[in-house]
Amino acid sequence: MFNLNNKVAIITGAARGMGKSHALKMAEAGAKIVVSDLDQNACEKVVEEIKNRDGEALAIKCDVINKAEIDEMVEKTLEKFNRVDILVNNAGICQFKPFLELTEEDWDRTLDINLKGYFLCAQRVAQEMAKQKSGRIINIASIAMGQVGIGMSNIVHYVASKGGIAGLTEALAVELAPYNITVNAIAPGIIETPMIDTVKKDPKVLEATLSRVPMHRVGQPEEVSNLVVFLASEGSSYMTGSIVIIDGGWMAG
């Protein structure tokens, strides 16, 4: 029930961090992977790693705020694999900066990549999924998305973008359900990726953060990837519009 044999998955931001972990884990589950990111060489390295594990993959350079590049990514996917079954909207940035110092450029860049990029990728892929009458869209949000009882300072633009992803997920789930396309989101807590390097630089900040996590540790990308595989599989067939939290108990605490 949880295998992805012969499914075709596009993963954005897949050259490193959680995106790379998702690519490897989904390939292990049997999916054919499109590794997408800004750096073609980095994408090729992930593809090579997948192939070394007897998987099948394709590297495609794509900037998620460039609609023409997204269109090209989907067309190349169809040329290679003839279909697209799964989209993992994972590409994103997190810039730590006090609200009073934020520039309009800072705001626009974060919202463009973290939210507009999700919209553009989901729309283009859903157009193909609708023809197939099946598909899975998985959006990577964050517990830093507002309305969950956890306030986050110095990343107001990031929080706004992730809150937008939550709303986008719920709305798309309703609109795409008639096409047998499910849309769910994952909201991780603190996960071991380059994105938390700023937190880890200061032992006091890291300890203060972990003090809020009942499991008192940083989560591993593979732990999130397991959830991605589940949401991409038939095991989650009756789930849509869900925002699944994986945070070591942070919100429960």
JOSUL-V762424 format. One record per pair of residues at least 24 apart in sequence whose C-alpha atoms are under 7 Angstrom apart, sorted by the first residue. I is the first residue (numbers start at 0). J is the second residue. If there is no record, write none. Layout:
I_J / I_J
//
This chain:
0_232 / 0_233 / 0_234 / 1_229 / 1_232 / 1_233 / 1_234 / 2_28 / 2_29 / 2_232 / 3_28 / 3_29 / 3_30 / 3_232 / 4_28 / 4_29 / 4_30 / 5_29 / 5_30 / 5_31 / 6_30 / 6_31 / 6_84 / 7_31 / 7_32 / 7_82 / 7_83 / 7_84 / 7_85 / 8_32 / 8_33 / 8_83 / 8_84 / 8_85 / 8_86 / 9_33 / 9_34 / 9_85 / 9_86 / 9_87 / 10_34 / 10_35 / 10_86 / 10_87 / 10_88 / 10_89 / 11_35 / 11_36 / 11_87 / 11_88 / 11_89 / 11_90 / 12_36 / 12_89 / 12_90 / 14_41 / 14_42 / 14_45 / 16_192 / 16_193 / 17_192 / 17_220 / 18_89 / 19_45 / 20_220 / 20_221 / 20_224 / 21_224 / 21_227 / 23_49 / 24_224 / 25_228 / 26_54 / 31_55 / 31_56 / 32_56 / 32_57 / 33_57 / 33_58 / 33_59 / 34_58 / 34_59 / 35_59 / 35_60 / 35_61 / 36_60 / 36_61 / 36_62 / 37_61 / 37_62 / 63_112 / 63_116 / 63_120 / 64_111 / 64_112 / 64_115 / 64_116 / 66_119 / 69_120 / 70_123 / 73_124 / 83_128 / 84_128 / 84_134 / 84_135 / 85_134 / 85_135 / 85_136 / 85_231 / 86_135 / 86_136 / 86_137 / 87_136 / 87_137 / 87_138 / 88_117 / 88_137 / 88_138 / 88_139 / 89_138 / 89_139 / 93_157 / 93_194 / 94_154 / 95_153 / 95_154 / 96_153 / 96_154 / 97_153 / 98_153 / 98_155 / 106_156 / 109_156 / 109_157 / 110_160 / 113_160 / 114_160 / 114_163 / 114_164 / 129_178 / 132_178 / 132_179 / 133_178 / 133_179 / 133_180 / 134_179 / 134_180 / 134_181 / 135_180 / 135_181 / 135_182 / 135_231 / 136_181 / 136_182 / 136_183 / 137_182 / 137_183 / 137_184 / 138_183 / 138_184 / 138_185 / 139_184 / 139_185 / 139_186 / 140_164 / 140_165 / 140_184 / 140_185 / 140_186 / 141_186 / 141_187 / 141_188 / 142_186 / 142_187 / 142_188 / 168_240 / 169_240 / 172_239 / 172_240 / 181_239 / 182_239 / 182_240 / 183_239 / 183_240 / 183_241 / 183_242 / 184_241 / 184_242 / 184_243 / 185_242 / 185_243 / 185_244 / 186_242 / 186_243 / 186_244 / 186_245 / 187_244 / 187_245 / 187_246 / 188_245 / 188_246 / 189_217 / 189_218 / 189_246 / 190_217 / 190_218 / 190_219 / 190_220 / 191_217 / 191_218 / 191_219 / 191_220 / 211_249 / 211_252 / 212_247 / 212_248 / 212_249 / 212_252 / 213_247 / 213_248 / 213_249 / 213_252 / 214_247 / 214_248
//
